[in-house]
Amino acid sequence: MIRDPGRYQLDPRRTYYNVDDYVYRVDPDTGAVLDIIGGIAQLAK
């Protein structure tokens, strides 16, 4: 889980996971993947 999504310019009200260097937005209730955001290295720029 990404604890500080604002660090990557992501919405802090959403739930994100970093898996294999990709960021996924996930529904916190169902665990369903809602979006594939992209590589964590791309977001850190």
Distance bins in CASP14 RR format, pairs under 12 A and 6 or more apart:
PFRMAT RR
TARGET T0000
AUTHOR 0000-0000-0000
RMODE 2
METHOD distances of the structure
MODEL  1
1 14 0 0 0 0 0 1 0 0 0 0 0
1 15 1 0 0 1 0 0 0 0 0 0 0
1 16 1 0 0 1 0 0 0 0 0 0 0
1 17 1 0 1 0 0 0 0 0 0 0 0
1 18 1 0 0 1 0 0 0 0 0 0 0
1 19 0 0 0 0 0 1 0 0 0 0 0
1 23 0 0 0 0 0 1 0 0 0 0 0
1 24 0 0 0 0 0 1 0 0 0 0 0
1 25 0 0 0 0 0 1 0 0 0 0 0
1 26 0 0 0 0 1 0 0 0 0 0 0
1 28 0 0 0 0 1 0 0 0 0 0 0
1 31 0 0 0 0 0 1 0 0 0 0 0
2 8 1 0 0 1 0 0 0 0 0 0 0
2 9 0 0 0 0 0 1 0 0 0 0 0
2 10 1 0 0 1 0 0 0 0 0 0 0
2 11 0 0 0 0 0 1 0 0 0 0 0
2 12 0 0 0 0 1 0 0 0 0 0 0
2 14 0 0 0 0 1 0 0 0 0 0 0
2 15 0 0 0 0 1 0 0 0 0 0 0
2 16 1 0 1 0 0 0 0 0 0 0 0
2 17 1 0 0 1 0 0 0 0 0 0 0
2 18 1 0 1 0 0 0 0 0 0 0 0
2 19 0 0 0 0 0 1 0 0 0 0 0
2 22 0 0 0 0 0 1 0 0 0 0 0
2 23 1 0 0 1 0 0 0 0 0 0 0
2 24 0 0 0 0 1 0 0 0 0 0 0
2 25 0 0 0 0 1 0 0 0 0 0 0
2 26 0 0 0 0 0 1 0 0 0 0 0
2 37 0 0 0 0 1 0 0 0 0 0 0
2 39 0 0 0 0 0 1 0 0 0 0 0
2 40 0 0 0 0 1 0 0 0 0 0 0
2 43 0 0 0 0 1 0 0 0 0 0 0
2 44 0 0 0 0 0 1 0 0 0 0 0
3 10 0 0 0 0 0 1 0 0 0 0 0
3 12 0 0 0 0 0 1 0 0 0 0 0
3 15 0 0 0 0 0 1 0 0 0 0 0
3 16 0 0 0 0 1 0 0 0 0 0 0
3 17 0 0 0 0 0 1 0 0 0 0 0
3 18 0 0 0 0 0 1 0 0 0 0 0
4 10 0 0 0 0 1 0 0 0 0 0 0
4 12 0 0 0 0 1 0 0 0 0 0 0
4 16 0 0 0 0 1 0 0 0 0 0 0
4 18 0 0 0 0 0 1 0 0 0 0 0
4 43 0 0 0 0 0 1 0 0 0 0 0
4 44 0 0 0 0 0 1 0 0 0 0 0
5 11 1 0 0 1 0 0 0 0 0 0 0
5 12 1 0 1 0 0 0 0 0 0 0 0
5 13 0 0 0 0 1 0 0 0 0 0 0
5 14 1 0 0 1 0 0 0 0 0 0 0
5 15 0 0 0 0 1 0 0 0 0 0 0
5 16 1 0 1 0 0 0 0 0 0 0 0
5 17 0 0 0 0 0 1 0 0 0 0 0
5 18 0 0 0 0 0 1 0 0 0 0 0
5 23 0 0 0 0 1 0 0 0 0 0 0
5 24 0 0 0 0 0 1 0 0 0 0 0
5 25 0 0 0 0 1 0 0 0 0 0 0
5 26 0 0 0 0 0 1 0 0 0 0 0
5 37 0 0 0 0 1 0 0 0 0 0 0
5 40 0 0 0 0 0 1 0 0 0 0 0
5 43 0 0 0 0 1 0 0 0 0 0 0
6 12 1 0 1 0 0 0 0 0 0 0 0
6 13 0 0 0 0 0 1 0 0 0 0 0
6 14 0 0 0 0 0 1 0 0 0 0 0
6 16 0 0 0 0 1 0 0 0 0 0 0
6 23 0 0 0 0 0 1 0 0 0 0 0
6 43 0 0 0 0 1 0 0 0 0 0 0
6 44 0 0 0 0 0 1 0 0 0 0 0
7 16 0 0 0 0 0 1 0 0 0 0 0
7 18 0 0 0 0 0 1 0 0 0 0 0
7 23 0 0 0 0 0 1 0 0 0 0 0
7 40 0 0 0 0 0 1 0 0 0 0 0
7 43 0 0 0 0 1 0 0 0 0 0 0
7 44 0 0 0 0 1 0 0 0 0 0 0
8 14 0 0 0 0 0 1 0 0 0 0 0
8 16 0 0 0 0 1 0 0 0 0 0 0
8 18 0 0 0 0 1 0 0 0 0 0 0
8 23 1 0 0 1 0 0 0 0 0 0 0
8 25 0 0 0 0 0 1 0 0 0 0 0
8 37 0 0 0 0 1 0 0 0 0 0 0
8 38 0 0 0 0 0 1 0 0 0 0 0
8 39 0 0 0 0 1 0 0 0 0 0 0
8 40 1 0 0 1 0 0 0 0 0 0 0
8 41 0 0 0 0 0 1 0 0 0 0 0
8 42 0 0 0 0 1 0 0 0 0 0 0
8 43 1 0 1 0 0 0 0 0 0 0 0
8 44 1 0 0 1 0 0 0 0 0 0 0
8 45 0 0 0 0 1 0 0 0 0 0 0
9 16 0 0 0 0 0 1 0 0 0 0 0
9 23 0 0 0 0 0 1 0 0 0 0 0
9 37 0 0 0 0 0 1 0 0 0 0 0
9 42 0 0 0 0 0 1 0 0 0 0 0
9 43 1 0 0 1 0 0 0 0 0 0 0
9 44 0 0 0 0 1 0 0 0 0 0 0
9 45 0 0 0 0 1 0 0 0 0 0 0
10 16 1 0 1 0 0 0 0 0 0 0 0
10 17 0 0 0 0 0 1 0 0 0 0 0
10 18 0 0 0 0 0 1 0 0 0 0 0
10 23 1 0 0 1 0 0 0 0 0 0 0
10 24 0 0 0 0 0 1 0 0 0 0 0
10 25 1 0 0 1 0 0 0 0 0 0 0
10 26 0 0 0 0 0 1 0 0 0 0 0
10 35 0 0 0 0 0 1 0 0 0 0 0
10 37 1 0 0 1 0 0 0 0 0 0 0
10 38 0 0 0 0 0 1 0 0 0 0 0
10 39 0 0 0 0 0 1 0 0 0 0 0
10 40 0 0 0 0 0 1 0 0 0 0 0
10 43 1 0 0 1 0 0 0 0 0 0 0
10 44 0 0 0 0 0 1 0 0 0 0 0
11 23 0 0 0 0 0 1 0 0 0 0 0
11 25 0 0 0 0 1 0 0 0 0 0 0
11 34 0 0 0 0 0 1 0 0 0 0 0
11 35 0 0 0 0 0 1 0 0 0 0 0
11 37 0 0 0 0 0 1 0 0 0 0 0
13 25 0 0 0 0 0 1 0 0 0 0 0
13 28 0 0 0 0 0 1 0 0 0 0 0
14 23 0 0 0 0 0 1 0 0 0 0 0
14 24 0 0 0 0 0 1 0 0 0 0 0
14 25 1 0 1 0 0 0 0 0 0 0 0
14 26 0 0 0 0 1 0 0 0 0 0 0
14 27 0 0 0 0 1 0 0 0 0 0 0
14 28 0 0 0 0 1 0 0 0 0 0 0
14 34 0 0 0 0 1 0 0 0 0 0 0
14 35 0 0 0 0 1 0 0 0 0 0 0
14 37 0 0 0 0 1 0 0 0 0 0 0
15 23 0 0 0 0 0 1 0 0 0 0 0
15 24 0 0 0 0 1 0 0 0 0 0 0
15 25 1 0 0 1 0 0 0 0 0 0 0
15 26 1 0 1 0 0 0 0 0 0 0 0
15 27 1 0 0 1 0 0 0 0 0 0 0
15 28 1 0 1 0 0 0 0 0 0 0 0
15 29 0 0 0 0 1 0 0 0 0 0 0
15 30 0 0 0 0 0 1 0 0 0 0 0
15 31 0 0 0 0 1 0 0 0 0 0 0
15 32 0 0 0 0 0 1 0 0 0 0 0
15 33 0 0 0 0 0 1 0 0 0 0 0
15 34 0 0 0 0 1 0 0 0 0 0 0
15 35 0 0 0 0 0 1 0 0 0 0 0
15 37 0 0 0 0 0 1 0 0 0 0 0
16 22 0 0 0 0 0 1 0 0 0 0 0
16 23 1 0 1 0 0 0 0 0 0 0 0
16 24 1 0 0 1 0 0 0 0 0 0 0
16 25 1 0 1 0 0 0 0 0 0 0 0
16 26 1 0 0 1 0 0 0 0 0 0 0
16 27 0 0 0 0 0 1 0 0 0 0 0
16 28 0 0 0 0 0 1 0 0 0 0 0
16 31 0 0 0 0 0 1 0 0 0 0 0
16 33 0 0 0 0 0 1 0 0 0 0 0
16 34 0 0 0 0 1 0 0 0 0 0 0
16 35 0 0 0 0 1 0 0 0 0 0 0
16 36 0 0 0 0 0 1 0 0 0 0 0
16 37 1 0 0 1 0 0 0 0 0 0 0
16 38 0 0 0 0 0 1 0 0 0 0 0
16 39 0 0 0 0 0 1 0 0 0 0 0
16 40 0 0 0 0 1 0 0 0 0 0 0
16 43 0 0 0 0 1 0 0 0 0 0 0
17 23 1 0 0 1 0 0 0 0 0 0 0
17 24 1 0 1 0 0 0 0 0 0 0 0
17 25 0 0 0 0 1 0 0 0 0 0 0
17 26 1 0 1 0 0 0 0 0 0 0 0
17 27 0 0 0 0 0 1 0 0 0 0 0
17 28 0 0 0 0 0 1 0 0 0 0 0
17 31 0 0 0 0 1 0 0 0 0 0 0
17 32 0 0 0 0 0 1 0 0 0 0 0
17 33 0 0 0 0 1 0 0 0 0 0 0
17 34 0 0 0 0 0 1 0 0 0 0 0
17 35 0 0 0 0 0 1 0 0 0 0 0
17 36 0 0 0 0 0 1 0 0 0 0 0
17 37 0 0 0 0 1 0 0 0 0 0 0
17 38 0 0 0 0 0 1 0 0 0 0 0
17 40 0 0 0 0 0 1 0 0 0 0 0
18 24 1 0 0 1 0 0 0 0 0 0 0
18 25 0 0 0 0 0 1 0 0 0 0 0
18 26 0 0 0 0 0 1 0 0 0 0 0
18 36 0 0 0 0 0 1 0 0 0 0 0
18 37 0 0 0 0 1 0 0 0 0 0 0
18 38 0 0 0 0 1 0 0 0 0 0 0
18 39 0 0 0 0 1 0 0 0 0 0 0
18 40 1 0 1 0 0 0 0 0 0 0 0
18 41 0 0 0 0 0 1 0 0 0 0 0
18 43 0 0 0 0 1 0 0 0 0 0 0
18 44 0 0 0 0 0 1 0 0 0 0 0
19 25 0 0 0 0 0 1 0 0 0 0 0
19 26 0 0 0 0 1 0 0 0 0 0 0
19 33 0 0 0 0 1 0 0 0 0 0 0
19 36 0 0 0 0 1 0 0 0 0 0 0
19 37 0 0 0 0 0 1 0 0 0 0 0
19 38 0 0 0 0 0 1 0 0 0 0 0
19 39 0 0 0 0 0 1 0 0 0 0 0
19 40 0 0 0 0 1 0 0 0 0 0 0
20 36 0 0 0 0 0 1 0 0 0 0 0
20 38 0 0 0 0 0 1 0 0 0 0 0
20 39 0 0 0 0 1 0 0 0 0 0 0
20 40 0 0 0 0 1 0 0 0 0 0 0
21 36 0 0 0 0 0 1 0 0 0 0 0
21 37 0 0 0 0 0 1 0 0 0 0 0
21 38 0 0 0 0 1 0 0 0 0 0 0
21 39 1 0 1 0 0 0 0 0 0 0 0
21 40 1 0 1 0 0 0 0 0 0 0 0
21 41 1 0 0 1 0 0 0 0 0 0 0
21 42 0 0 0 0 1 0 0 0 0 0 0
21 43 0 0 0 0 0 1 0 0 0 0 0
21 44 0 0 0 0 0 1 0 0 0 0 0
22 33 0 0 0 0 0 1 0 0 0 0 0
22 35 0 0 0 0 0 1 0 0 0 0 0
22 36 1 0 0 1 0 0 0 0 0 0 0
22 37 1 0 0 1 0 0 0 0 0 0 0
22 38 1 0 1 0 0 0 0 0 0 0 0
22 39 1 0 1 0 0 0 0 0 0 0 0
22 40 1 0 0 1 0 0 0 0 0 0 0
22 41 0 0 0 0 0 1 0 0 0 0 0
22 42 0 0 0 0 1 0 0 0 0 0 0
22 43 0 0 0 0 0 1 0 0 0 0 0
23 33 0 0 0 0 0 1 0 0 0 0 0
23 34 0 0 0 0 0 1 0 0 0 0 0
23 35 0 0 0 0 1 0 0 0 0 0 0
23 36 1 0 0 1 0 0 0 0 0 0 0
23 37 1 1 0 0 0 0 0 0 0 0 0
23 38 1 0 1 0 0 0 0 0 0 0 0
23 39 1 0 0 1 0 0 0 0 0 0 0
23 40 1 0 1 0 0 0 0 0 0 0 0
23 41 0 0 0 0 0 1 0 0 0 0 0
23 42 0 0 0 0 1 0 0 0 0 0 0
23 43 1 0 0 1 0 0 0 0 0 0 0
23 44 0 0 0 0 0 1 0 0 0 0 0
24 31 0 0 0 0 1 0 0 0 0 0 0
24 32 0 0 0 0 1 0 0 0 0 0 0
24 33 1 0 1 0 0 0 0 0 0 0 0
24 34 1 0 0 1 0 0 0 0 0 0 0
24 35 1 0 0 1 0 0 0 0 0 0 0
24 36 1 0 1 0 0 0 0 0 0 0 0
24 37 1 0 0 1 0 0 0 0 0 0 0
24 38 0 0 0 0 1 0 0 0 0 0 0
24 39 0 0 0 0 0 1 0 0 0 0 0
24 40 0 0 0 0 0 1 0 0 0 0 0
25 31 0 0 0 0 0 1 0 0 0 0 0
25 32 0 0 0 0 1 0 0 0 0 0 0
25 33 1 0 0 1 0 0 0 0 0 0 0
25 34 1 0 1 0 0 0 0 0 0 0 0
25 35 1 0 1 0 0 0 0 0 0 0 0
25 36 0 0 0 0 1 0 0 0 0 0 0
25 37 1 0 0 1 0 0 0 0 0 0 0
25 38 0 0 0 0 0 1 0 0 0 0 0
25 43 0 0 0 0 0 1 0 0 0 0 0
26 32 1 0 0 1 0 0 0 0 0 0 0
26 33 1 0 1 0 0 0 0 0 0 0 0
26 34 1 0 0 1 0 0 0 0 0 0 0
26 35 0 0 0 0 1 0 0 0 0 0 0
26 36 0 0 0 0 0 1 0 0 0 0 0
26 37 0 0 0 0 0 1 0 0 0 0 0
27 33 0 0 0 0 1 0 0 0 0 0 0
27 34 1 0 1 0 0 0 0 0 0 0 0
27 35 0 0 0 0 0 1 0 0 0 0 0
28 34 0 0 0 0 0 1 0 0 0 0 0
36 42 0 0 0 0 0 1 0 0 0 0 0
37 43 1 0 0 1 0 0 0 0 0 0 0
38 44 0 0 0 0 0 1 0 0 0 0 0
38 45 0 0 0 0 0 1 0 0 0 0 0
39 45 0 0 0 0 0 1 0 0 0 0 0
END
